[in-house]
Amino acid sequence: MKKLFIACLLFISMLLVWLWFYTKDENVNGIIVYRELSEIAEKERNINYCELLRGATLGDTAQIREFSTMDCFDGESAYTHGEYIVDLIDIIGDDIFISSMRNVGIDDWSHVRSYIYAGLSYGKYSRNAGDNKKLECGDLYSFSKKHAKLIKYFELEDIITMMLKKTNK
C-alpha cells in the first residue's frame, strides 16, 4: 500500500511539473503571450511565435514585418494578435515600426491596419478591457499623441477620434 501511495504521489508530481512547463503562457519582453497563439502559429505557419515576437521587440525589421503581417489568426486570436502588435509598437516606437512596413503590399498593409485597430479596440486602450486594464480616456489620448506618425501612416485618425468620443460618454 505504501508503494502504491508513493507511485501515485510521484505520478502526480510529474504531471504537475509537465503542466507547469508545457502549458504556461510566456513573457516576451514584457508581453504575456497566450500559449494558444503560439500553438496556432506553429501549426498554421510552422513559426515560433514567441521567438519571432522577441526578435521584433529588439527592432529586427524583418521579424517586425513577419510578425505584424502574419495571417493565420481569426476571431479572438486575431484580436489578441492585434493587442500584441500594439504592445510591440509601444516598445519599439513608430519610426522603427513604420520603416519595417514600408515595402509591404497593400493587402499586408491593410491587414496590419486591421490588427492595430483590433488591438486598440479590444486591448488595454479599450472600454472592453478587463478590471486590471481600466480604460482612462487619457490613456488612449496619450497613445494617439505618442504614436501620431503611426496613426497617420495607417490612416487611423477617424477610428481614434471615434474611440475617444465613445470613452467620453
N, C-alpha and C positions, 0 to 999 in steps of 0.2 A: 504494500500500500504506500509506503514511504517513497519507493522508487517511482511509482506512478505519479505521485504528487510532484516530485522533483522533475520528472519528464514533462508534465503539464506546465509547470512553472517555467521551465526552460523554453518550451514551445511558445508560450505566451510572451515571454521576454523577447524572443527572436522576432515574433510577429510585430510587436510594438516597435522594435528597432527598425524593422523594414518599413513599417508605416511612417515612422518619423523621417527617414531619409528619402523615401521614394514617392511620397505624396504631398510633400511640403511645397508651399509657394516659395519663390526665390526672390531675394532682394538684389536688384541690379542697379548699383549706384544710387540708391535711394528710391527706386521704383519697385514696388512689390508686384511681381509678375505672377498671375494665377497660373497654376500648373496646366489647366485646361488649354490655355492659349499656346503654351509650349508644345503640348501634345498635338494640337491641330496643325501647327506649323510644321512639326516633324512629320506628321502623317501626310499632309497635303503637298508640301514642298521640299521635304527632306532637309529642313533647316533647323539649326539650333537657335531657337528664338531668343533665348537669354544671352547667348554669345553675340548674336547679331546686334541686339539692343546695347550690350556692353560696349561693343566697338563703336556704335553710333553715339553713345554718350561721351565717348572720348574724342569725337569730332571726325571720325573716318567718313569722308563724304560718300564713298561707295556703299558703306554699310548704312549710312543715314538714308540714302536713296532706296536701297533694297528693303530696309525695314519699313519705310514710310509708304512705299508703293506695293507692299505685299498684298496680294489679292486672293486670300484663301479664307477670309472670315465673313460671316454673315450673322445677322441677328445680334444678340447680346455680345458675342465675341468681337464683332466689328466695332461696337460702341466702346468696349474695353480697350481694343487696339487703338482707337482714336484718343482715349484718355492717355495712353502711354505715349502717343505722338505729341500730345500737348505737354506732357511732363518732359519729354525729350527736348522740345523747343525751349521750355523753361531752363533746362540745364545748359544747352549749347548756344542758345540765342538765335535771333533772327538771321543775322548775316551768314552764319555757317549753314543753317537750315536752308535758306533760300539759295545759296550758292550750290548746295547739293541737289537742288531741284531744277536748276537752270536748263538742263538738257533732257528733261523727261518729256514724253509726248503729251498731247492734250488729254488723252484718256487717263494717263497716270496722274497728271496734274489735277484733273477733276476728281479722281479717286482720293488723292491726298487731301484735297479741299473738303471732301465729304467726311473723311476721317477726322479732320480738325474740327469741323462743325459738330460732329457726334461727340468728340472729346470735350468740347466746350459745353455742349447741351446737356450731357449726362455725367460729366466728371465733376471735379471739385469746384468748378465755377457755376454749376447749375443749381436750379431750385430743387432738383430731384436728388441732390447729394445727400448722403447718409448723415446721421446725427453728428459724427465727428468731423464732418466736412460742411458745416452750415455755411450757406451762401451769404456773403455780405456783398451788397451791390458794389461797394468799393473794391472788392477783390476782382470782379470782372472788369470794372473800370480801370483798375491798375494794370490788369493783364492787357487790356486794349491799348493803353498808353505805352506800356513796356514793349509790346510787340506790334507797334504801329506799321513797321515795314512789312511784316509778315501778313498782317490783316489786309494791307493794300495789295500785296503781291498775289494773295489768294482771293481777292475781291470779296472779303468777308465783312465789309463795312455795314451793309444793310442787316446782316444777321446779328452782328454785335449790337447795333442800335436796337433791334427788336428784342434781343435778350435783356438789354439794360432797361427797356421800357417795362418788360414783364417783371423784373425784380423790384421795380419801384412801386408796384401795386400793393 
